[in-house]
Amino acid sequence: MSAAAVERPHAPAPKPLMLLKQADQLMEQLPGYRVEILGGVLTVTPPPDPGHANGLSQLRDTFAATGLNRGETRVLEGLGLWLPVGPEDYTVPDLSVVDADFREHVIEFECCDPAVFRMVLEVTSGNYANDLRKKVAAYGAAKVPVYVIVDRKHERLHVLTEPMEDGYAVHRIHAAGTKVTLPESIGAEVTLDVTQVLDDSRRIPPRR
């Protein structure tokens, strides 16, 4: 005679973690990685490769040399930007020019109100499509006045201005051999030598 099956109450399924909590855990587990939420999707970017790091350092020096890192503005790396396009969406731009009082405008998850950002800049990595598509829409919706992309895959510099709900009304693409002066609305006159920017940011092949 077989024993009757014993029915046990089902344990309730664990509730899914909120994305921000998951992002926080990932940052603890993956130090040096950049964790963002775009369109309700967690994205993780590895630490910068040497070319990315060098290009970003040179760009920060270029912006700081114009006086943007004192007075009414600051030039910062890795400052979180809270996005208005989703309940938990935020990004961490590679480089930003922000109002000097940005510390008074931290609103969520140690991210600042997009209103303090005068410019954001991204140097593309492996997930370059995010910088060229998703972030164009996100920064436009956040009304960030100027978005600059160092497009290492296609060796071009993008300058986007006049934000609108789903992107930017003006999107200019500049090739090597040209110089680009950014809008003075960022706080100073900054001219970028596209050839130099691309050279500084170029991937460095490993030694065999």
C-alpha positions as CSV (number, residue, x, y, z in Angstrom):
1,M,0.0,0.0,0.0
2,S,1.5,3.3,-1.1
3,A,1.8,6.2,1.2
4,A,-0.4,9.1,0.5
5,A,1.3,12.1,-0.9
6,V,1.7,14.8,1.6
7,E,0.8,18.3,0.4
8,R,2.9,21.1,1.7
9,P,2.0,24.7,1.4
10,H,3.8,26.5,-1.4
11,A,6.3,29.1,-0.2
12,P,5.5,32.5,-1.7
13,A,7.7,33.4,-4.6
14,P,10.3,36.0,-3.7
15,K,9.4,39.5,-4.8
16,P,11.6,40.8,-7.5
17,L,14.1,43.4,-6.4
18,M,13.5,46.9,-7.4
19,L,15.9,47.9,-10.2
20,L,17.7,50.5,-8.0
21,K,18.3,47.8,-5.4
22,Q,19.7,45.5,-8.0
23,A,21.9,48.3,-9.3
24,D,23.2,48.9,-5.8
25,Q,24.1,45.2,-5.4
26,L,25.8,45.1,-8.8
27,M,27.9,48.1,-7.9
28,E,29.1,46.3,-4.8
29,Q,29.7,43.0,-6.7
30,L,31.5,44.7,-9.6
31,P,33.6,47.6,-8.4
32,G,34.9,49.8,-11.2
33,Y,31.9,48.9,-13.5
34,R,29.4,51.5,-14.5
35,V,25.8,50.5,-13.7
36,E,22.9,52.4,-15.2
37,I,19.2,52.0,-15.8
38,L,18.0,53.0,-19.3
39,G,14.4,52.5,-20.3
40,G,13.8,50.3,-17.3
41,V,16.7,48.0,-18.3
42,L,19.9,47.6,-16.2
43,T,23.0,48.1,-18.2
44,V,26.5,47.3,-17.0
45,T,29.7,48.8,-18.7
46,P,33.1,47.3,-17.9
47,P,35.9,49.6,-16.5
48,P,37.4,51.9,-19.1
49,D,40.1,50.6,-21.4
50,P,43.3,52.6,-21.5
51,G,42.4,54.6,-24.6
52,H,39.0,55.5,-23.1
53,A,40.6,56.5,-19.8
54,N,43.3,58.6,-21.5
55,G,40.8,60.3,-23.8
56,L,38.6,61.2,-20.9
57,S,41.5,62.6,-18.9
58,Q,42.6,64.8,-21.8
59,L,39.1,66.1,-22.4
60,R,38.7,66.9,-18.7
61,D,41.9,68.9,-18.8
62,T,40.7,70.7,-22.0
63,F,37.5,71.8,-20.3
64,A,39.1,72.7,-17.0
65,A,41.7,74.9,-18.8
66,T,38.9,77.2,-20.0
67,G,37.9,77.9,-16.4
68,L,34.9,75.6,-16.3
69,N,36.1,73.9,-13.2
70,R,35.8,77.0,-11.0
71,G,33.3,79.8,-10.5
72,E,29.8,79.0,-11.6
73,T,30.6,75.5,-13.1
74,R,32.4,72.3,-12.4
75,V,33.8,69.6,-14.7
76,L,33.1,66.1,-13.2
77,E,33.5,62.5,-14.1
78,G,30.9,59.9,-13.1
79,L,28.2,62.1,-11.7
80,G,24.8,60.4,-11.7
81,L,22.0,62.1,-13.7
82,W,18.4,61.2,-12.7
83,L,16.3,60.8,-15.8
84,P,12.6,61.8,-16.2
85,V,11.9,59.0,-18.6
86,G,11.2,56.2,-16.1
87,P,10.6,55.7,-12.4
88,E,14.1,54.3,-11.8
89,D,16.1,55.5,-14.8
90,Y,19.4,57.2,-14.4
91,T,22.8,57.4,-16.2
92,V,26.3,58.1,-15.2
93,P,27.9,60.2,-18.0
94,D,31.6,59.9,-18.6
95,L,32.0,63.7,-18.2
96,S,29.7,66.5,-17.3
97,V,29.7,70.3,-17.0
98,V,27.4,71.2,-14.2
99,D,26.3,74.2,-12.1
100,A,28.6,74.7,-9.2
101,D,25.8,74.2,-6.7
102,F,25.1,70.7,-8.0
103,R,25.4,69.2,-4.4
104,E,22.2,71.0,-3.5
105,H,20.3,69.2,-6.3
106,V,20.9,65.5,-5.4
107,I,17.4,64.1,-5.8
108,E,17.5,60.2,-5.9
109,F,20.0,57.4,-5.7
110,E,22.9,59.9,-5.3
111,C,22.0,61.3,-8.7
112,C,21.5,65.0,-9.5
113,D,18.6,66.8,-11.1
114,P,19.2,67.1,-14.8
115,A,18.5,70.8,-14.6
116,V,22.1,71.4,-13.2
117,F,23.7,69.7,-16.2
118,R,25.0,72.1,-18.9
119,M,26.7,69.4,-21.0
120,V,27.2,65.6,-20.9
121,L,29.9,63.7,-22.8
122,E,30.3,60.0,-23.5
123,V,33.3,58.2,-25.0
124,T,31.8,55.1,-26.6
125,S,32.7,51.6,-25.4
126,G,31.5,48.1,-26.4
127,N,27.8,49.1,-25.9
128,Y,28.2,52.1,-28.2
129,A,24.6,51.8,-29.4
130,N,23.4,53.0,-26.0
131,D,25.4,56.2,-26.4
132,L,24.3,56.8,-30.0
133,R,20.6,55.9,-29.6
134,K,19.2,55.3,-26.1
135,K,21.1,58.1,-24.4
136,V,20.3,60.6,-27.2
137,A,16.6,60.1,-26.4
138,A,17.2,60.1,-22.6
139,Y,19.3,63.2,-22.5
140,G,17.0,65.0,-24.9
141,A,14.0,64.2,-22.7
142,A,16.0,65.4,-19.7
143,K,16.6,68.7,-21.5
144,V,20.4,68.5,-21.2
145,P,21.4,71.4,-23.5
146,V,24.5,69.8,-25.1
147,Y,25.4,66.2,-25.6
148,V,28.8,65.3,-27.0
149,I,29.7,61.8,-28.2
150,V,33.3,60.6,-28.9
151,D,32.3,57.9,-31.4
152,R,35.4,55.6,-31.4
153,K,33.8,52.9,-33.5
154,H,33.1,55.2,-36.5
155,E,35.9,57.8,-35.6
156,R,33.6,60.8,-35.4
157,L,32.6,63.4,-32.9
158,H,28.9,64.1,-32.5
159,V,27.5,67.4,-31.0
160,L,23.8,67.4,-30.2
161,T,22.0,70.6,-29.2
162,E,18.4,71.9,-28.8
163,P,16.9,69.0,-26.7
164,M,13.4,67.8,-27.3
165,E,11.2,65.1,-26.0
166,D,12.7,62.2,-28.0
167,G,16.2,63.5,-28.7
168,Y,17.8,66.6,-30.2
169,A,16.7,68.9,-32.9
170,V,20.3,69.5,-34.0
171,H,22.8,66.6,-34.5
172,R,26.1,67.5,-36.1
173,I,28.7,64.9,-36.9
174,H,32.4,66.0,-37.3
175,A,35.2,64.0,-38.8
176,A,38.9,64.0,-38.1
177,G,40.6,67.1,-39.5
178,T,38.0,69.6,-38.2
179,K,37.7,71.7,-35.1
180,V,34.5,72.2,-33.2
181,T,33.5,75.0,-30.9
182,L,30.8,74.0,-28.4
183,P,27.9,76.3,-27.5
184,E,29.0,79.0,-25.0
185,S,25.9,78.0,-22.9
186,I,28.1,75.5,-21.2
187,G,29.9,78.4,-19.5
188,A,33.0,79.1,-21.6
189,E,34.2,78.8,-25.2
190,V,35.6,75.3,-25.7
191,T,37.1,74.3,-29.1
192,L,37.8,70.6,-29.7
193,D,40.3,69.3,-32.2
194,V,38.5,66.2,-33.5
195,T,41.7,64.5,-34.7
196,Q,43.3,65.0,-31.3
197,V,40.2,63.8,-29.4
198,L,40.0,60.7,-31.5
199,D,43.8,60.0,-31.2
200,D,43.7,60.4,-27.4
201,S,40.7,58.0,-27.1
202,R,41.9,55.4,-29.6
203,R,42.0,51.8,-28.3
204,I,45.5,50.6,-27.5
205,P,46.1,47.1,-28.9
206,P,47.6,44.7,-26.4
207,R,51.2,43.6,-26.7
208,R,51.7,40.1,-27.9
